[in-house]
Amino acid sequence: MNYQGMRQLLQSPEIQEMLRVRMARVQAAVPESTLEVLVGRNRARAKVIKGSDRDEADTGELSRALDLAGGSRGTRQVNTKKK
């Protein structure tokens, strides 16, 4: 599959619906949140929104909801410099 074919696949209605279903579980765990599924230049993406980034830093609600929904947070190390 070439680049254009992958783009079409990642923007397809089927992928959008899969993202909507998966992120609806996260949204259900966070009261007063909204779910958005958007199609970007290369792929569809979904996001659950509640408050600001500062609210998330203070409460951690979205992170806990992601864990409860069976998702995973990034595990990449920010500082890769060897000591």
N, C-alpha and C positions, 0 to 999 in steps of 0.2 A: 504494500500500500504506500502510495506516495504522500508527500506533505499535504497536498490539497485534499486527498481522500481522508487523511487523519483529521484535518480541520473540519470537514463535513461531518465526520462521525462524532467528534467532540462537541459540535454545535447542534446535533440532531435532537428532535423532540423526545426521542427515547432516553437520551442521556439527561436532558433537562428534567424529565419526569423522575428518573432514578435519583437525581440530586434532590428534587423536591421531596420525595418520600423519605430519603435518608435524613435530610435536615429537618423535616417535620418532627422527627423524634426528639431532636435537640430543642426545637422551638417549644414542644409540649412541656419540657422540663423547666422552661424559663418563662414565668408569668410576664405578661405585657410586652412580649417581644414580637418582632415581625420577621417574616421570611421573604427573601427576595431571590429569585432565580433570574440571572441575567445572561445574555449571550454577548461575549466579547469578540474581539477580532479573531482569536484563535480557538476559543473554547467557551462552553457554558460554565457558569459558576453559580454557587448558591451561598447565601450568607444569612445568618440570624443576627438581628440587630436589637440591642437593648442598651439604651443610654450611651455613654461615652467610653472611651478607652480607660479613662480614669475610674469610672464606675466598675469596670471589669477588674482593674487592678485592686480596687478596694474590696470587692465582694467575691470575685472569682466564679460568679454564677454560670457564665457561658462555658468556662473550662470544665466545671463539674458536670454540666449538662452534656457536654461532649463525651466525657467519660461514661456517664450513665447510659448514653445512647449507643455505646459500643464503638465509638470512634477512637481516634488516637491523636494525641498532640504531637507536634514536632519534637524529635529527639536529637536533632542536629546540634552539635556544640557550637556556641558562638565563638569562643576563644580556642582556636586550634593550635596556638603557639606552644611548642614544647618547652617545659621548664627544666 
